[in-house]
Amino acid sequence: MDYQLYYWPTIQGRGEFVRQVLEEAGARYRDVARETGKGAGVAALMGFLNGRNIERPPFAPPFLKAGKLVIGQTANILQFLGARHSLAPKNEGGRLWTHELQLTMADLLVEIHDTHHPVAADLYYEDQKKEARRRSTDFLKHRLPKFLGYFEQVLAKSSRGENYLAGMRVTYADLSMFQIVAGLNYAFPRAMAGAARKYRRVVALHGRVQERPRIAAYLASPRRIPFNDEGIFRHYAELDAG
Amino acid sequence: MDYQLYYWPTIQGRGEFVRQVLEEAGARYRDVARETGKGAGVAALMGFLNGRNIERPPFAPPFLKAGKLVIGQTANILQFLGARHSLAPKNEGGRLWTHELQLTMADLLVEIHDTHHPVAADLYYEDQKKEARRRSTDFLKHRLPKFLGYFEQVLAKSSRGENYLAGMRVTYADLSMFQIVAGLNYAFPRAMAGAARKYRRVVALHGRVQERPRIAAYLASPRRIPFNDEGIFRHYAELDAG
C-alpha cells in the first residue's frame, strides 16, 4: 500500500509522529506538501481542508490518504498504521492500552505547545511572552514531572520487561515517546538535563528508538526536517529552567 | 456486561461523555466514585491512579473497568463502547471517521477549558483572570467559529443526510457534540445566542440528541450532575461575548 501524507512542509509538528511510523514500517509514502508540481505542495493540502472534492474533510493536518480513505487526527492515523504494520499489539487489551498512551502523549503535546502560545496560536510569541513565561514555569515545575513520572512508572511496572511501553515489542507509542523526548531536549535543554537522571527509563527508551536502523537512517536523511522555532517544540532560552 | 466508571464525583467533566454513551446504550454501570462504602468513593479512584494493584495505570480519570480491562482516555473509552453497543459504524472508514471527529472535539474541549485556565490548571481562576480574558476573547472570535463552522460543514456535506455527523445513525460523536453545545450554552450564553443562527445544523443536532428517550431520561435524573463552576464548562460573565 502506498500512502500520501499531508502536512505543513517546513515543520516537524504533528506530522512527524506519522512520518516516524511510516519510516519504521518501511512503508512507501509521499510527503505531498513538500513536493512541487501539479497536485502537490501546500495547495494540494488546502484542497482537502477547504472540503473541495471530499465528503469527510479533516479539520487540520496531518492527514493520511490510504487508498480511498482519508484519515485525520494524529492518534487516529497511528492507530490505523499500527494495526496494519505490526506496530501495535494484536489483542484488544494491548491495542487499547497503546492508544491510551498515545492519547496521553497528545495531551502532553498540547501543553508543550501552549508553553509558548498560552493565549492564542494565531498571535505571535512576542505578543504573549509574559503569559508564556508564567505558563512555562508551571509546566516545568508541575506538569512535565507529572507526565514523565507517569511514563517512567509505566515502563517500571510492565511485567513484560521495561524495554517498551506496551510490552516486549516496539509500538507506535514508543516512537512518539522518542519524538517527545527529542523535542523536549531541543526546547528545554536545561530542564531536561535534570530530568534525565530522574526518568532514566524514559530516556533509555528514547535512545533505544533512536538506534533502530530505519529510524536512524530516517533521522540522518533529508526527509527529517530539523527542529526550528516554528513548530511545537521551540527553544526560547527564557522559557527554560533557570 | 457490567461497567464501572471512575470519575470525579462532583463535576460533569470528561466523565460526562462516557456517562452519556453508557446511558444511550442502556448499559448497566456503576459510577464508582459517586458511591460510598468499601471499594467506592474517590479513594477507589485514587487507588488506580496511584498504580496500586494495576499494571497499566491510567494517567487521569475518566477510566472504565470492563471485565478485566481498565481503559483510560475518553476518546479511547468511547471508541471501545461505540463498537460494543452499535454507537459507531461497523465499516473501517466509518469507524475511523467517527474517531477522528471525536478527537477533534477533544481538541476543542482543551481549548474550552483553557479559556478560564490559560496559565495553569492547578492555579485558581482568580490568579489568571487577566490571561483568561485575553484567551477567551481570541477563543470566541477565532477558534470557536472555526470548530463550529467545521462541524456545520461536516453535517452539510454528508451525502447520507445531515441528521448525524457520521451518517444516518447516531454515534458516540453525536452524543459528544450534544454535550459540547450544552456546555457552551452554559458557559457562553451571549456568544452562543449569536452562534445559534450561524450553525443551525449543529444546534439542531444538539436538540435531536437531547430528545432521544434514554438521553432525556438521563438528563432528568439525579445521575446527571448539573453544570457548575468547577468543571470544564464554567460561566464567568466577564469571559463571555460583550
HADDOCK unambig.tbl for C-alpha pairs under 7 A between the chains (distance, minus, plus):
assign (segid A and resid 55 and name CA) (segid B and resid 157 and name CA) 5.88 0.50 0.50
assign (segid A and resid 55 and name CA) (segid B and resid 158 and name CA) 6.31 0.50 0.50
assign (segid A and resid 56 and name CA) (segid B and resid 154 and name CA) 6.65 0.50 0.50
assign (segid A and resid 59 and name CA) (segid B and resid 150 and name CA) 6.83 0.50 0.50
assign (segid A and resid 69 and name CA) (segid B and resid 93 and name CA) 6.45 0.50 0.50
assign (segid A and resid 71 and name CA) (segid B and resid 96 and name CA) 6.88 0.50 0.50
assign (segid A and resid 72 and name CA) (segid B and resid 100 and name CA) 5.90 0.50 0.50
assign (segid A and resid 73 and name CA) (segid B and resid 100 and name CA) 5.67 0.50 0.50
assign (segid A and resid 73 and name CA) (segid B and resid 103 and name CA) 6.69 0.50 0.50
assign (segid A and resid 76 and name CA) (segid B and resid 96 and name CA) 6.95 0.50 0.50
assign (segid A and resid 76 and name CA) (segid B and resid 99 and name CA) 6.92 0.50 0.50
assign (segid A and resid 76 and name CA) (segid B and resid 100 and name CA) 6.32 0.50 0.50
assign (segid A and resid 93 and name CA) (segid B and resid 69 and name CA) 6.47 0.50 0.50
assign (segid A and resid 96 and name CA) (segid B and resid 71 and name CA) 6.89 0.50 0.50
assign (segid A and resid 96 and name CA) (segid B and resid 76 and name CA) 6.95 0.50 0.50
assign (segid A and resid 99 and name CA) (segid B and resid 76 and name CA) 6.93 0.50 0.50
assign (segid A and resid 100 and name CA) (segid B and resid 72 and name CA) 5.87 0.50 0.50
assign (segid A and resid 100 and name CA) (segid B and resid 73 and name CA) 5.65 0.50 0.50
assign (segid A and resid 100 and name CA) (segid B and resid 76 and name CA) 6.32 0.50 0.50
assign (segid A and resid 103 and name CA) (segid B and resid 73 and name CA) 6.68 0.50 0.50
assign (segid A and resid 118 and name CA) (segid B and resid 118 and name CA) 5.82 0.50 0.50
assign (segid A and resid 118 and name CA) (segid B and resid 119 and name CA) 6.66 0.50 0.50
assign (segid A and resid 119 and name CA) (segid B and resid 118 and name CA) 6.66 0.50 0.50
assign (segid A and resid 119 and name CA) (segid B and resid 134 and name CA) 6.50 0.50 0.50
assign (segid A and resid 119 and name CA) (segid B and resid 135 and name CA) 4.73 0.50 0.50
assign (segid A and resid 120 and name CA) (segid B and resid 135 and name CA) 6.34 0.50 0.50
assign (segid A and resid 120 and name CA) (segid B and resid 138 and name CA) 6.51 0.50 0.50
assign (segid A and resid 134 and name CA) (segid B and resid 119 and name CA) 6.50 0.50 0.50
assign (segid A and resid 135 and name CA) (segid B and resid 119 and name CA) 4.71 0.50 0.50
assign (segid A and resid 135 and name CA) (segid B and resid 120 and name CA) 6.34 0.50 0.50
assign (segid A and resid 138 and name CA) (segid B and resid 120 and name CA) 6.51 0.50 0.50
assign (segid A and resid 150 and name CA) (segid B and resid 59 and name CA) 6.84 0.50 0.50
assign (segid A and resid 154 and name CA) (segid B and resid 56 and name CA) 6.66 0.50 0.50
assign (segid A and resid 157 and name CA) (segid B and resid 55 and name CA) 5.89 0.50 0.50
assign (segid A and resid 158 and name CA) (segid B and resid 55 and name CA) 6.31 0.50 0.50
